[in-house]
Amino acid sequence: MKTTFITVGFLAFGMLTLTLSAAYAGAQVKPVFSDKLPNLPGQRLMAIVVNYAPGGKSSEHRHAGSVFAYVPSGEIRSQNSATGPARVYKAGDSFFEPAGSTHLISENASASEPASLLAVFVAEDGAHLTTFGK
């Protein structure tokens, strides 16, 4: 299976917006923050917003480091290899993905309304943020 990497980066003239049709079907990924953590040398705090179109989803993937996720709008169905069965998270809900786990399902739970997800990562500086495939 093909593996795709995403590394969050920022351009001098603004933020880079990533749209990956193979890995993200009906979703747009936008980096919103990235900075080194001075109290954790070699680590970086990064945040992205994933905007899912109705019925949009991501293919199975893993993240570098740990992830805190918050649902600002809509409903997100998510399942992680370390946290149990699939669950629907509504606007205002949050969840955690431990380092080294696999995100089995990440999708908009609605076929008619958009949804968004804020993902905050703590990972090694320069790490590939997301790896799709096996």
Sequence and secondary structure as in RCSB ss.txt:
>XXXX:A:sequence
MKTTFITVGFLAFGMLTLTLSAAYAGAQVKPVFSDKLPNLPGQRLMAIVVNYAPGGKSSEHRHAGSVFAYVPSGE
IRSQNSATGPARVYKAGDSFFEPAGSTHLISENASASEPASLLAVFVAEDGAHLTTFGK
>XXXX:A:secstr
   EEE   EETTEE  B  TTTEEEEEEEEEEEEE TTSTTEEEEEEEEEEEEEEEE SEEESSEEEEEEEESE
EEEEETTT S EEEETT EEEE TT EEEEEEES SSS EEEEEEEEEETT  SEEE  
